[in-house]
Amino acid sequence: MTTRHDTTATLPWMREGTEHLLRVADKLDDVTAPSRLPGWTCAHVLGHVARNAEALTRLATWARTGVETPMYADSGQRAAEIEASARKQAATLRAELASTADTLDEALDALKPQQWAAPVRSALGRAIPAAEIPWMRIREVWLHAVDLGADFELPPGVVDLLLDDVTTALSRKDGCPGATLTPTDRDTRWQLGGGGPAIEAPAAELAGWLTGRLRRDDRPALPTWL
């Protein structure tokens, strides 16, 4: 199975997700309308994804130069940037969404093979290799496209990595229910929490539920993933 550090797979998925998100953004009638994220308009989502590209570009620069450039100075910077971005005009938001994605792509393309192993830090302070940056961006572009109204239709490999990522993250949190996730279209099972009853559904549906994008009242409540 592909890992989140396999850039031969994650870079194409990142670029495909960016094009998908841009198409979704272009079809929005009103960016001031509510998104599927509670408390956020579509403008908040667009602004957040653009600012995220800038933050990940800083990590790519860190990996390339060795000069520490964190994603954000602090959590307040991230929140303030999102609120400021949400007040921009739709045309500006769409232009920034595209231009910042291009800049990130160029920054990643500039990394030499050995620089993909360079240690950087996520916004939460977790030490990661630069090779994880494309995966971090994959989550943003594909999932926020759903938040803007797109169907939960992701490449199968992205769905599998999401199941790996989210089950691991949620299982570390207090209040995580136990379950064995048994996709009806996969041979692999994923463990959530300390074990428990089997939950059977297509892999994409399970990933949508775990990430909070597909609501299921017949299943246990989950802690927040990110």
ZIFEN-V208901 format. One line per field, one symbol per residue. ss: DSSP state (H for helix, E for strand, C for the rest). psi: psi as a letter, one per 20 degrees, with the letter a starting at -180 (. if undefined). burial: b if it has 16 or more other C-alpha atoms within 10 Angstrom, else e. A space follows every 10 residues. Layout:
# ZIFEN-V208901
ss = ???
psi = ???
burial = ???
This chain:
# ZIFEN-V208901
ss = CCCCCCHHHH HHHHHHHHHH HHHHHHCCCC CCCECCCCCC EHHHHHHHHH HHHHHHHHHH HHHHHCCCCC CCCCHHHHHH HHHHHHCCCH HHHHHHHHHH HHHHHHHHHC CCHHHHHCEE ECCCCCEEEH HHHHHHHHHH HHHHHHHCCC CCCCCHHHHH HHHHHHHHHH HCCCCCCCEE EEECCCCCEE EECCCCCEEE ECHHHHHHHH CCCCCCCCCC CCCCCC
psi = qqrijnihgh ghhghghghg ghgghhipho iiqqaippip rhhggggghg hhggghhhgh gghhhiponr gqhrhhgggh hggghiirqg hgggghgghh ggggghhhhi pqghihippa qrhjjppqqh iighghhggg gghhhghiiq qmnqqghggg hgggghhggh iiqqjpqpqo pnpikqiqqp ppbjqaqpop rqghhghhgh jjiopoijqq qqrpg.
burial = eeebbebebb bebbbbbbbb bbebbeeeee bbebbbbeeb bbbbbbbbbb bbbbbbbbbb bbbbeeeebb bbeeeeebee bbeebbebeb eebbebbbeb beebbebbee beeebbebbb bbbeeeeebb bbbbbbbbbb bbbbbbbbeb ebebeeebbb bbbbebbbbb beeeebbbbb bbbeeeeebb bbbeeeebbe eebbbbbbbb bbbbeeeeee ebbeee
